Amino acid sequence: MKVLAADGISPKGIELLQKEFEVVVKDKLSAEELLEIIPEYDALMVRSASKVTAEVIERAKNLKIIGRAGVGVDNIDIPAATAKGIMVINSPGGNTIAATEHTMAMMLAMSRNIPVANETMQKGEWNRKKYVGVELRGKTLGVIGMGRIGSGVAKRAQAFDMEVIAYDPYINEERAQSLGVKVCTLAEVIRQADFITVHMPLTKDTKGMISYKEMQQMKQGVRLVNCARGGIIVEEDLARAVKEGLVAGAAIDVFTSEPIPADHPLVGVPGIVLTPHLGASTVEAQIGVSVDVAEGIWAALHGEPVATAVNMAPVSPQAMQVVGPYLTLAERLGGTLCSLAEGPITSVEVTYNGEITEVKTGILTTAVLKGMLNPIMENEVNYVNTPSLAKSRNIKVTEVKDQQPISYANLITVKAKAGGKEISVKGTLFGEEARIVQIDKFRVDVAPHARILICPHINRPGIIGKVGTIMGADGINISAMQVGETETESTNLMVLTIDNELPEETLAKVKAMDGIFDAKLVNFYAV
């Protein structure tokens, strides 16, 4: 078999594959040349320069796997690869240590004024008194997001004698205890921490999660670090807060738009340390991602499973014909559960009724878990790594097939336990259209797309109208509405499909209404 290595792949990964396969190295490969030679190859290794388009994939007669030496796969047409049965893999863990250590380096550089002290010394100045810093010892570090990198930062901070508190809505107490951290609410982290570092994915919920409002609530002298994703901390607000003295300093490696312009609001602000997205830029990390991908390609060409695949594992054509139309529905049922959960989800039970029970439904159960985990994980969640991610969070997963007659051709029921409570959703297809038909005990008929707002409320006149008035006053358009009923006459469930972003202020108004028991936003839009 032949492997094509493009874009300057580290020799370590190439050497691993050369022991068994013919590897052709082309560091600078034009789009035209890639189209011309791709039919010869069984595997392709790229970084970010080569664009593996649908046209390239169509020409790839023998291609079985595409390996991305890095995390992002934006340069690969994954749907086209999946449709042709080509596995796509990446290396989400190869740069974990690099990003973890860079976070610590940024924290130290900021707290001891190292960049500006070096800059002034290079100019011949000696400003020892001007750049007095602060120690990490005895300080409280707030870690927002306890994935692999966040957990690594917590471990290293403890070696500096820091107390670590953490916000991660889906970390369970057992995991927190093993890491030696105290789990807090986001508000508690913001109020109590001397240093705050973010390690969350960029989603609609985390985008702008630390703004000027949050900075006003922080301790005097707080310092912020972002080596995760640009946009989690509002850049304009951070610049303002540092200038005003609300925030003592910041260290930022990632930005909303990269590279940043010369007039970026964070440029030139005393107390802010900036680096050009260096989190993964170490010699070891570049070797690590190369070796990871090479090992994945070796396994795939030997017919073995690859844990870092970003598209779905192989499913027989017969089974896919049945379960394929239900994949998006299953994923969004999981996403709905995630939004409804109050606390860590500890168990999930997926029950299948109808014709769908006659084929293997494992991929649908994985889709449910993928939809549930995707909003909360720092790294990409895919059909291959989802089961292990659920297991690492001690989530018990059960799959049930029920042959009893039902009112639908097929029905998927997902139950979960979270925060000591059981929540459930049911969904089906009407033709090709997905529908949520039950939320807890409430019967509904809701298309699970865009944004939906779920509000249990008392069954009395005026409730629905008042919610509509609040939405209208805040410029939120309601495109559809459902009211679900139960046998309990006093309680109904309102489900609104909304077309706009829903500000926290608007959501708070709805929750505060007399007669509204709760309000949960389910947002299916990807960032």
PLY file of the C-alpha trace (Angstrom):
ply
format ascii 1.0
element vertex 527
property float x
property float y
property float z
element edge 526
property int vertex1
property int vertex2
end_header
0.00 0.00 0.00
1.08 3.59 -0.66
0.91 6.53 1.75
1.22 10.17 0.66
2.68 12.51 3.33
2.09 16.19 2.55
2.55 19.55 4.31
5.77 18.88 6.21
4.82 15.91 8.37
7.38 15.18 11.11
9.86 12.46 10.03
9.05 10.40 13.14
5.59 9.55 11.86
6.87 8.89 8.36
9.57 6.54 9.66
6.94 4.52 11.52
4.94 3.93 8.34
8.00 3.28 6.17
8.62 0.06 8.09
5.69 -1.53 6.27
4.34 0.79 3.56
5.66 2.81 0.66
5.60 6.44 1.80
5.97 9.30 -0.67
6.81 12.68 0.91
5.72 15.86 -0.87
6.00 18.84 1.48
4.79 21.44 -1.01
1.90 20.03 -2.99
-0.29 22.16 -5.26
-4.02 21.50 -5.53
-3.57 20.46 -9.15
-0.80 17.99 -8.33
-2.82 16.47 -5.48
-5.74 15.88 -7.86
-3.41 14.27 -10.36
-1.61 11.82 -8.06
-4.24 10.97 -5.39
-5.64 7.92 -7.30
-2.37 6.07 -6.58
-2.61 6.22 -2.79
-4.30 4.21 -0.04
-3.67 6.77 2.71
-3.07 10.51 2.90
-1.38 12.49 5.70
-1.84 16.27 5.79
-1.55 19.20 8.14
-3.47 22.40 7.30
-2.01 23.45 3.93
-3.47 20.77 1.64
-7.20 21.09 0.94
-8.78 17.66 0.69
-11.89 18.71 -1.23
-14.81 16.66 -2.50
-13.13 16.68 -5.91
-9.95 15.21 -4.45
-11.95 12.54 -2.62
-13.89 11.70 -5.77
-10.61 11.14 -7.64
-9.21 8.98 -4.80
-9.97 5.53 -6.17
-7.94 3.61 -3.58
-8.01 5.97 -0.60
-9.04 4.34 2.68
-7.99 6.91 5.27
-7.08 10.59 5.59
-4.96 11.57 8.60
-4.77 15.15 9.87
-1.63 15.76 11.95
-3.35 18.16 14.32
-6.79 18.83 15.75
-8.70 20.93 13.20
-10.11 19.17 10.14
-11.59 22.20 8.36
-9.40 21.49 5.31
-10.99 18.07 4.78
-14.46 17.52 3.30
-15.63 15.04 5.92
-19.16 14.44 4.52
-17.65 13.58 1.12
-15.15 11.23 2.76
-17.84 9.57 4.86
-20.11 9.11 1.84
-17.28 7.31 0.08
-16.38 5.18 3.10
-13.05 6.93 3.75
-12.07 7.25 7.40
-10.82 10.64 8.60
-8.67 10.80 11.73
-6.94 13.55 13.66
-4.71 13.89 16.73
-6.68 15.62 19.49
-4.33 14.50 22.27
-0.95 15.05 20.66
-0.74 18.67 21.79
-2.33 18.29 25.25
0.92 18.67 27.19
2.03 21.57 24.99
-1.20 23.48 25.63
-1.11 22.64 29.33
2.45 23.86 29.76
1.81 26.98 27.70
-1.06 27.85 30.04
1.29 27.60 33.02
3.96 29.59 31.19
1.47 32.35 30.42
0.31 32.42 34.03
3.88 32.78 35.29
4.91 35.31 32.64
1.90 37.47 33.46
2.24 37.26 37.25
5.95 38.14 37.18
5.83 40.73 34.35
8.44 38.78 32.42
7.65 40.00 28.86
7.72 43.71 29.64
10.71 43.34 31.97
12.66 41.63 29.20
11.58 44.22 26.64
12.75 47.14 28.78
16.05 45.44 29.65
16.74 44.91 25.96
16.47 48.69 25.67
19.07 49.18 28.40
16.64 49.96 31.25
16.70 48.58 34.80
13.21 48.77 36.32
13.40 46.32 39.20
10.93 48.16 41.45
8.46 48.88 38.66
7.83 45.23 37.81
7.15 43.68 41.20
5.01 40.59 40.62
2.79 38.24 42.60
3.33 34.62 43.66
1.16 31.67 42.65
1.63 29.99 46.03
-1.42 30.37 48.24
-3.59 31.76 45.46
-6.85 30.25 44.26
-6.93 29.11 40.64
-10.31 28.81 38.97
-10.31 26.32 36.09
-13.30 26.62 33.79
-13.54 23.31 31.94
-11.95 20.12 33.30
-11.08 18.24 30.13
-7.60 16.87 29.49
-5.93 20.29 29.35
-7.91 21.80 32.22
-7.17 18.77 34.38
-3.47 18.98 33.47
-3.36 22.65 34.45
-5.05 21.86 37.77
-2.45 19.18 38.53
0.47 21.50 37.78
-1.08 24.39 39.71
-1.31 22.17 42.79
2.46 21.62 42.52
2.76 25.42 42.91
0.74 25.16 46.16
-2.32 26.74 44.60
-5.83 25.87 45.71
-7.83 24.77 42.66
-11.55 25.27 42.24
-13.26 24.22 39.04
-16.41 24.81 37.05
-17.50 22.02 34.75
-21.24 21.26 34.82
-20.65 17.67 33.78
-17.81 16.56 36.03
-18.94 14.16 38.74
-17.79 14.25 42.36
-15.70 11.09 42.03
-13.68 12.57 39.17
-13.27 15.89 41.01
-11.97 14.15 44.13
-9.45 12.14 42.10
-8.13 15.43 40.68
-8.04 17.14 44.06
-10.26 20.03 43.00
-13.35 21.59 44.51
-16.33 21.79 42.13
-18.07 25.17 42.16
-20.63 27.05 40.15
-19.40 29.46 37.49
-20.49 32.37 39.66
-18.47 31.01 42.61
-15.34 30.59 40.47
-15.70 34.14 39.17
-16.08 35.58 42.68
-13.47 33.49 44.52
-10.53 32.92 42.15
-7.30 34.94 42.07
-6.41 33.44 38.68
-8.95 32.15 36.16
-8.08 29.97 33.16
-10.62 28.79 30.58
-10.51 25.39 28.89
-13.95 25.07 27.32
-14.97 24.46 23.71
-16.28 27.45 21.80
-20.04 26.99 21.53
-23.06 29.24 21.48
-23.19 28.85 25.26
-19.50 29.53 25.96
-18.99 32.30 23.40
-18.61 35.49 25.41
-19.21 33.65 28.70
-16.71 35.98 30.42
-17.70 39.54 29.63
-17.45 42.89 31.41
-20.40 41.87 33.59
-18.52 38.86 34.95
-15.30 40.86 35.30
-17.09 43.35 37.55
-17.88 40.50 39.95
-14.29 39.20 40.17
-11.85 39.69 43.05
-9.65 42.75 43.05
-6.35 41.78 41.42
-7.72 38.84 39.45
-5.72 37.62 36.43
-7.21 35.81 33.41
-5.71 33.24 31.02
-7.14 31.97 27.73
-5.21 29.31 25.82
-8.38 27.49 24.75
-10.55 29.20 22.13
-10.78 32.80 21.04
-14.09 34.42 21.91
-14.78 32.76 25.26
-13.47 35.94 26.92
-14.86 39.09 25.27
-11.71 40.80 24.02
-13.02 44.38 24.02
-14.37 43.94 27.56
-11.08 42.49 28.77
-9.12 45.45 27.43
-11.51 47.83 29.17
-11.40 45.92 32.47
-7.58 45.89 32.55
-7.39 49.59 31.73
-9.89 50.36 34.50
-8.09 48.16 37.04
-10.94 45.67 37.47
-8.60 42.97 36.15
-4.92 43.12 37.15
-3.63 41.26 34.11
-4.36 38.78 31.36
-2.49 36.29 29.19
-4.13 35.46 25.85
-2.97 32.95 23.22
-6.14 32.61 21.11
-8.29 35.22 19.44
-11.67 35.62 17.79
-9.97 36.25 14.45
-6.40 35.21 13.66
-3.95 36.69 12.89
-4.98 39.77 14.83
-4.70 43.28 13.31
-2.36 45.94 14.64
-5.31 47.86 16.11
-6.73 44.88 18.01
-8.15 46.06 21.38
-5.74 43.89 23.39
-2.60 45.16 21.63
-0.60 47.68 23.62
-2.55 47.35 26.87
-0.15 47.28 29.85
-0.64 44.13 31.88
-1.79 41.95 28.98
0.55 39.25 27.64
-0.16 38.08 24.07
1.22 35.12 22.10
0.32 34.15 18.50
-1.57 30.89 19.16
1.50 29.00 20.38
-0.36 26.49 22.56
0.48 23.52 20.33
3.73 24.89 18.95
6.39 22.68 20.44
8.79 20.29 18.77
7.37 17.48 20.87
3.77 18.31 19.97
4.54 18.35 16.24
6.23 14.95 16.62
3.35 13.74 18.78
0.61 14.55 16.29
2.66 13.02 13.49
3.18 9.76 15.37
-0.46 9.66 16.52
-1.73 9.96 12.97
0.84 7.48 11.64
-0.27 4.94 14.22
-3.90 5.55 13.26
-3.14 5.03 9.57
-1.21 1.85 10.36
-4.18 0.50 12.35
-6.74 1.47 9.71
-4.78 -0.15 6.86
-4.69 -3.32 8.97
-8.45 -3.22 9.48
-8.20 -2.27 13.15
-10.36 0.38 14.91
-8.98 3.90 15.27
-10.07 5.84 18.36
-9.36 9.25 16.82
-11.67 8.89 13.82
-13.76 12.03 13.33
-16.34 10.41 11.07
-18.46 7.41 11.87
-17.22 3.87 12.26
-18.18 1.42 9.49
-21.83 0.32 9.41
-23.26 -2.23 6.98
-25.20 -0.71 4.07
-28.31 -2.66 5.12
-28.24 -1.31 8.66
-27.38 2.22 7.53
-30.39 2.27 5.22
-32.60 1.81 8.30
-30.76 3.80 10.98
-29.21 6.54 8.80
-32.31 8.77 8.72
-32.45 8.65 12.53
-28.86 9.79 13.24
-29.60 13.51 13.45
-32.73 12.88 15.54
-30.77 10.69 17.98
-28.01 13.28 18.32
-30.51 16.05 19.01
-32.38 13.98 21.57
-29.04 13.73 23.38
-28.50 17.47 23.02
-31.94 18.14 24.46
-31.18 15.97 27.48
-27.91 17.85 28.00
-29.77 21.17 28.12
-32.46 19.86 30.46
-30.04 18.21 32.89
-29.39 19.92 36.21
-26.03 18.51 37.20
-23.82 15.71 35.88
-25.56 12.96 33.90
-24.76 9.64 35.57
-26.74 7.17 33.43
-28.41 7.02 30.03
-30.91 4.44 28.79
-31.86 4.38 25.10
-34.92 2.33 24.17
-35.88 1.47 20.59
-39.39 0.48 19.50
-40.65 -0.61 16.11
-38.98 -1.82 12.92
-35.69 -0.24 13.93
-35.17 -3.00 16.51
-34.45 -5.47 13.70
-31.01 -3.98 12.95
-27.98 -3.02 15.01
-28.71 0.30 16.66
-25.39 0.87 18.40
-24.52 3.81 16.16
-27.78 5.53 17.17
-26.94 5.09 20.86
-23.54 6.59 20.10
-25.29 9.48 18.32
-27.37 10.14 21.45
-24.20 10.26 23.57
-22.43 12.41 20.97
-25.24 14.98 21.07
-25.17 14.92 24.86
-21.40 15.32 25.22
-20.62 17.64 22.31
-21.73 20.89 24.02
-19.62 20.23 27.10
-16.33 18.79 25.84
-13.23 20.84 25.15
-12.11 18.61 22.28
-14.07 17.31 19.32
-16.60 14.55 20.01
-17.00 11.97 17.25
-18.65 8.62 16.63
-15.52 6.71 17.62
-14.37 8.49 20.78
-17.84 9.10 22.23
-18.17 5.75 24.09
-14.78 6.18 25.76
-15.60 9.80 26.68
-18.85 8.66 28.30
-17.00 5.92 30.15
-14.33 8.34 31.40
-17.12 10.42 32.95
-18.61 7.33 34.61
-21.83 7.55 32.61
-23.62 4.18 32.60
-25.11 3.50 29.16
-27.88 0.95 28.53
-29.51 0.03 25.22
-32.96 -1.64 25.18
-35.00 -3.03 22.29
-38.73 -3.30 22.92
-40.88 -5.30 20.49
-44.19 -4.15 22.00
-46.62 -2.47 19.54
-46.53 1.34 19.54
-48.33 4.21 17.84
-45.30 5.04 15.67
-43.41 3.05 13.04
-40.28 3.67 15.12
-39.65 5.43 18.41
-36.47 6.37 20.26
-36.79 7.00 24.01
-33.85 8.44 25.93
-33.87 8.53 29.72
-31.11 9.97 31.86
-30.39 10.50 35.52
-28.87 13.86 36.43
-28.61 15.58 39.76
-30.74 12.86 41.37
-33.61 13.39 38.93
-34.75 11.39 35.89
-35.39 13.22 32.63
-36.57 11.77 29.34
-37.28 12.65 25.73
-38.88 10.66 22.92
-38.51 11.17 19.18
-39.54 9.72 15.86
-39.65 10.51 12.16
-42.77 11.59 10.32
-41.72 10.76 6.78
-38.27 12.36 6.64
-38.96 14.98 9.29
-37.64 14.49 12.83
-39.95 15.21 15.74
-39.65 15.26 19.51
-42.96 13.77 20.64
-42.53 13.74 24.40
-40.48 15.65 27.01
-40.67 14.02 30.41
-44.40 13.37 30.84
-45.50 16.09 28.42
-46.79 15.13 24.96
-45.48 17.51 22.27
-44.78 17.64 18.53
-41.61 19.70 18.06
-39.09 19.86 15.20
-35.66 19.61 16.91
-33.87 22.29 14.95
-32.47 25.77 15.53
-33.27 26.96 19.05
-36.10 25.78 21.24
-37.13 27.16 24.62
-38.77 24.69 27.01
-40.94 26.15 29.77
-43.04 24.10 32.23
-45.76 26.36 33.58
-49.02 26.51 35.47
-52.10 25.93 33.33
-53.93 29.23 33.55
-54.87 32.07 31.16
-52.27 34.67 30.25
-49.05 32.72 30.75
-48.34 32.07 27.08
-49.27 35.62 26.08
-46.94 37.16 28.66
-44.01 35.06 27.46
-44.75 36.16 23.89
-44.83 39.78 25.01
-41.41 39.49 26.69
-39.96 37.90 23.58
-41.46 40.50 21.26
-40.27 43.40 23.40
-36.71 42.03 23.24
-36.84 41.47 19.48
-37.03 37.65 19.65
-39.17 36.10 16.91
-41.18 32.98 17.76
-41.59 30.86 14.63
-43.50 27.97 16.24
-45.11 27.06 19.53
-46.35 23.84 21.13
-48.15 23.28 24.41
-47.74 19.82 25.88
-50.17 18.38 28.39
-50.03 15.67 31.03
-52.65 13.96 33.14
-51.96 16.61 35.75
-54.35 19.36 34.71
-52.54 22.12 36.61
-49.26 21.84 34.68
-48.44 22.32 30.99
-45.23 22.53 28.97
-44.65 25.35 26.49
-42.07 24.74 23.74
-41.12 27.74 21.59
-39.02 27.60 18.43
-37.16 30.91 18.24
-35.23 32.49 15.39
-32.80 34.75 17.28
-30.06 34.50 19.86
-31.68 34.53 23.29
-29.91 36.95 25.68
-29.48 35.86 29.29
-31.50 38.90 30.32
-34.51 37.73 28.30
-34.23 34.19 29.64
-34.08 35.57 33.18
-37.27 37.58 32.60
-39.11 34.45 31.47
-37.85 32.43 34.43
-38.92 35.17 36.83
-42.53 35.18 35.58
-45.22 34.16 38.04
-46.50 30.77 36.91
-43.32 29.74 35.03
-41.57 26.86 36.81
-38.40 26.91 34.69
-37.03 27.86 31.26
-34.37 25.83 29.42
-32.82 26.85 26.10
-31.82 24.04 23.72
-29.51 25.43 21.04
-28.67 23.13 18.12
-26.70 25.73 16.19
-22.99 24.98 15.90
-20.52 27.83 16.25
0 1
1 2
2 3
3 4
4 5
5 6
6 7
7 8
8 9
9 10
10 11
11 12
12 13
13 14
14 15
15 16
16 17
17 18
18 19
19 20
20 21
21 22
22 23
23 24
24 25
25 26
26 27
27 28
28 29
29 30
30 31
31 32
32 33
33 34
34 35
35 36
36 37
37 38
38 39
39 40
40 41
41 42
42 43
43 44
44 45
45 46
46 47
47 48
48 49
49 50
50 51
51 52
52 53
53 54
54 55
55 56
56 57
57 58
58 59
59 60
60 61
61 62
62 63
63 64
64 65
65 66
66 67
67 68
68 69
69 70
70 71
71 72
72 73
73 74
74 75
75 76
76 77
77 78
78 79
79 80
80 81
81 82
82 83
83 84
84 85
85 86
86 87
87 88
88 89
89 90
90 91
91 92
92 93
93 94
94 95
95 96
96 97
97 98
98 99
99 100
100 101
101 102
102 103
103 104
104 105
105 106
106 107
107 108
108 109
109 110
110 111
111 112
112 113
113 114
114 115
115 116
116 117
117 118
118 119
119 120
120 121
121 122
122 123
123 124
124 125
125 126
126 127
127 128
128 129
129 130
130 131
131 132
132 133
133 134
134 135
135 136
136 137
137 138
138 139
139 140
140 141
141 142
142 143
143 144
144 145
145 146
146 147
147 148
148 149
149 150
150 151
151 152
152 153
153 154
154 155
155 156
156 157
157 158
158 159
159 160
160 161
161 162
162 163
163 164
164 165
165 166
166 167
167 168
168 169
169 170
170 171
171 172
172 173
173 174
174 175
175 176
176 177
177 178
178 179
179 180
180 181
181 182
182 183
183 184
184 185
185 186
186 187
187 188
188 189
189 190
190 191
191 192
192 193
193 194
194 195
195 196
196 197
197 198
198 199
199 200
200 201
201 202
202 203
203 204
204 205
205 206
206 207
207 208
208 209
209 210
210 211
211 212
212 213
213 214
214 215
215 216
216 217
217 218
218 219
219 220
220 221
221 222
222 223
223 224
224 225
225 226
226 227
227 228
228 229
229 230
230 231
231 232
232 233
233 234
234 235
235 236
236 237
237 238
238 239
239 240
240 241
241 242
242 243
243 244
244 245
245 246
246 247
247 248
248 249
249 250
250 251
251 252
252 253
253 254
254 255
255 256
256 257
257 258
258 259
259 260
260 261
261 262
262 263
263 264
264 265
265 266
266 267
267 268
268 269
269 270
270 271
271 272
272 273
273 274
274 275
275 276
276 277
277 278
278 279
279 280
280 281
281 282
282 283
283 284
284 285
285 286
286 287
287 288
288 289
289 290
290 291
291 292
292 293
293 294
294 295
295 296
296 297
297 298
298 299
299 300
300 301
301 302
302 303
303 304
304 305
305 306
306 307
307 308
308 309
309 310
310 311
311 312
312 313
313 314
314 315
315 316
316 317
317 318
318 319
319 320
320 321
321 322
322 323
323 324
324 325
325 326
326 327
327 328
328 329
329 330
330 331
331 332
332 333
333 334
334 335
335 336
336 337
337 338
338 339
339 340
340 341
341 342
342 343
343 344
344 345
345 346
346 347
347 348
348 349
349 350
350 351
351 352
352 353
353 354
354 355
355 356
356 357
357 358
358 359
359 360
360 361
361 362
362 363
363 364
364 365
365 366
366 367
367 368
368 369
369 370
370 371
371 372
372 373
373 374
374 375
375 376
376 377
377 378
378 379
379 380
380 381
381 382
382 383
383 384
384 385
385 386
386 387
387 388
388 389
389 390
390 391
391 392
392 393
393 394
394 395
395 396
396 397
397 398
398 399
399 400
400 401
401 402
402 403
403 404
404 405
405 406
406 407
407 408
408 409
409 410
410 411
411 412
412 413
413 414
414 415
415 416
416 417
417 418
418 419
419 420
420 421
421 422
422 423
423 424
424 425
425 426
426 427
427 428
428 429
429 430
430 431
431 432
432 433
433 434
434 435
435 436
436 437
437 438
438 439
439 440
440 441
441 442
442 443
443 444
444 445
445 446
446 447
447 448
448 449
449 450
450 451
451 452
452 453
453 454
454 455
455 456
456 457
457 458
458 459
459 460
460 461
461 462
462 463
463 464
464 465
465 466
466 467
467 468
468 469
469 470
470 471
471 472
472 473
473 474
474 475
475 476
476 477
477 478
478 479
479 480
480 481
481 482
482 483
483 484
484 485
485 486
486 487
487 488
488 489
489 490
490 491
491 492
492 493
493 494
494 495
495 496
496 497
497 498
498 499
499 500
500 501
501 502
502 503
503 504
504 505
505 506
506 507
507 508
508 509
509 510
510 511
511 512
512 513
513 514
514 515
515 516
516 517
517 518
518 519
519 520
520 521
521 522
522 523
523 524
524 525
525 526
